[in-house]
Amino acid sequence: MNEQTVFLDKASFHGAGLQVLKNWWVVLLWMIAMFLGTTGVGKLLYTPAYTSSSTLVIRMMGSDAYTSLTQTTQMTAVYSEIFQSEALRKLVSESIGEPVEGTISCSQISETNLLVLSVTSPTPRQAYLFIQAALRNYQQVAGYVFTDAALEVVQEPNVPESPSSSAFLILHRLELTILAGFASAGLLALIYLLRRTVKAAGNASRLLDGTILGTVPYEKKQVAADGKRGKKEIPALLLTSSLVSMNFAESSRRVATKLESHLRHQGQKVLLVCSVEENEGKSTIAANIAIALAEHGKKVLLLDGDLRKPAQYKIFDQREEKHPSLSDVLKGTSSLEEALFYQKKSGFWGLFQYVPTAAQAGNLLAGPELRQLIEQLKESMDLIVVDCPPVVAAADAEIWMHQADTVVLVVRQDVSDIRVINDTVDLIWKSTGDFSGIILNAFRQEEGRPSGRNYYD
């Protein structure tokens, strides 16, 4: 494929939702960070303000009559200008003997002839002194405007005990926290959708340069009894286990049958199972292919070719290292007969690596001993399944490609970049001259398709 296109469909958006749920802790951390951040910044930037208020009524001079609602409305605007004038502010400052800080306003209480005079200042003391001085001195300014009207105090000014203002960030921190949660969830979903990976099995044939041999569904690892220690997680999902679902077992066996047909028609014996990245389920797929082929009556050898990070001995729980490793055979310190063993339960022969030998891996695999060993094994085995290291991990995978008759590539859902997968396919063709195809591993069920037990976690 010359052009790599990322298809976005229902499965992709469903996967984006699962990605958000899987990384719920990231969303939670963003929300906590936003809450604490807005609280801290809000307190740092917050400047408190205190308001002192007094209720007034306009009374006509020389009489007990109060002004009408219409007169009150008209006179409120004038009194507002008086209380906010520089002349009154100067008188107030002289009265209290210090500069005046803050603002003053005058407003009418709706549907009444009452006015509310309010003063807002940085400190409670300033607010109280400001309003008291304004009430004492306003008449000197208002006398030029109203000669027959005065303000009568209905409610005395109060001394503010707490700030009348609130920090914007602190006031809205809950809304900002929720917004941060949605934003982080959206970012996680967007990153998932923009990643050039295979997100749905239905899109694989359009995105990948190779025949899709089948899809092995995602299945959660099961827990089994472990004697006195209670329970333990099974290291791999094997066909020999009664805990795997029928859907998983049938999918794995169908893939093995297609591979057996390919090997038979091409007259091949050595099948290399590889992947682009680590943790794509390559080793489990290799083990199940060997088990399924052995069920067909073939004499099958499962060879763990990863000298750096061997996995097959863990999958089959052979931690006691009763047999020599593959590296021992290649070095000549052990014979092939000593290293080979028969897995009675699974029905295949095994040649595993038990101890990582990263320092010697390249030299051991590049030497003539490996070719001689493969030729010797071909004489005694019907089929050889090799579990090799990931392609991006080291050059070991390419060395194994030159020793194999054909290669099958394991691709896990949403792990490897599509472009890197297709580059790996090109490498396989150049190295072996034959490519069996691609196994889609651990793909979750797409909407509208039947599922088996434990298809989701």
Secondary structure, DSSP 8 states (H G I E B T S, - for coil): --S------HHHHHHHHHHHHHTHHHHHHHHHHHHHHHHHHHHHH----EEEEEEEEEEETTSS-B--HHHHHHHHHHHHHHHTSHHHHHHHHHHHTS---SEEEEEE-TTSSEEEEEEEESSHHHHHHHHHHHHHHHHHHHTTT-SSEEEEEEE------S-S---HHHHTHHHHHHHHHHHHHHHHHHHHHHS-B---GGGHHHHSSS-EEEEEE-----EEE-GGG-EEE-SS--TT-TTS-HHHHHHHHHHHHHHHHHHHHHT--EEEEEESSSSSSHHHHHHHHHHHHHHTT--EEEEE--SSS--HHHHTT-TT--S--HHHHHHTSS-HHHH-EEETTTTEEEE---S--HHHHHHHHHSHHHHHHHHHHHHH-SEEEEE---TTT-THHHHHHHH-SEEEEEEETTTSBHHHHHHHHHHHHHHHS-EEEEEEEEE---TTS---TT---
